[in-house]
Amino acid sequence: MKRTLGGSRRKKIKTSGFRARIKTKAGREVLKRRRKKGRKKLAPSW
């Protein structure tokens, strides 16, 4: 049986990793919101 939602680890990190977020203004806004909310993890990192 096939699992739902495949996806490569590299792609996830490239698009939504911490360094990808820092690069753009919108990404920095995301991090700012997540800090404000008190997220333990600001970006996926595995």
C-alpha positions in Angstrom: 0.0 0.0 0.0 1.3 3.4 -0.9 1.6 6.1 1.7 0.1 9.5 1.0 2.2 12.6 0.5 5.6 11.6 -0.7 8.3 14.3 -1.1 12.0 14.5 -0.8 13.8 15.8 2.2 16.1 18.0 0.1 13.2 19.7 -1.5 11.5 20.4 1.8 14.7 21.9 3.2 15.4 23.9 0.1 11.9 25.5 0.1 11.0 25.7 3.8 14.3 25.3 5.7 15.6 28.0 8.0 18.2 29.4 5.5 15.6 29.5 2.7 13.3 31.5 5.0 16.1 34.0 6.0 16.8 34.7 2.3 13.5 36.5 1.4 11.6 39.3 3.1 8.5 37.1 3.2 10.4 34.3 4.8 11.8 36.5 7.5 8.2 37.6 8.2 7.3 33.9 8.6 10.1 33.4 11.1 9.0 36.6 12.9 5.5 35.4 13.3 6.6 32.0 14.5 8.9 33.5 17.1 6.0 35.7 18.3 3.7 32.7 18.5 6.4 30.9 20.6 7.1 28.0 18.3 9.7 25.6 19.6 10.8 24.9 16.0 11.0 27.9 13.6 11.5 25.8 10.5 11.6 22.0 9.7 15.1 20.7 10.1 15.6 17.0 9.7 
